[in-house]
Amino acid sequence: MSNSSLKNKLESIIFSSKAPISFKSLFNYFSNVCNKNELMSALQDLENDYLNSSLELKLLILEVKVS
């Protein structure tokens, strides 16, 4: 899956969710199409996309072990 396609799907899930979503839950959902590094990269890219927007997307990383 391309990074832009992954970002679009992540964006849809994140903004339609009623509650925060854990990295683990997202990875479980996307594990068949990307690895943990690709998922983290797409999330960081998505966060950067919203830096100069009227909407805010903030990643809260308590502890993520990428291996």
N, C-alpha and C positions, 0 to 999 in steps of 0.2 A: 504494500500500500504506500502510495506517495505521502510525503510529509504534509502537503497541503490537503490531501483527502483525509488524512488522519486528524489534522487540526480542525477541519470542518466537522467531522463526526464528534470530536471531543467538545468543541464549542456547543454543538447542539445538545449533547448530554449534560454538560455543566450548567448551561443557562436554563434548561428545562427541569432540572432537578430541584426538588423542594428543600433538600438538605445537602450539606457538603458531601463530597464524594471522595473516598480514600483512593490513594494511588493503587493500593492492592486491588480494590474493586475495579478500577479502570483497567489495570493490567489483566485481571482475570477475564474481562470482557474482550480485550484486544490481543490477548496472548497468541492467538492463531495468525495474526497479521503483522505483529511487530515484537521486538524484544524490549526489555526494560529501558535500555539506553535510548532507543528510538522514541518510546513513549515519553520519557522525561524531556527529551529534546523538543518534541512537538508541544508539550505543555509549556516549556520555557519560551518557545517561539510565540505561542498564543498569548502568553502573558505580556511579552514585548509588544505584540500587535496592539494591545490595549493601553499601553503607556500614555499615549496622547489622545485618548478617547474620553468621551463623557461617561462611558461605562468603565467599571474597574474589575479587573480579574487579578486576584492575588493568590499565588501558590503558598500554601502554608505547609512547610516541610518540617515535620517533627523528627523523623528519622527514616531515611530511605537507604537501604543497602542495595546497591546495584551490583549484581554479580552474574 
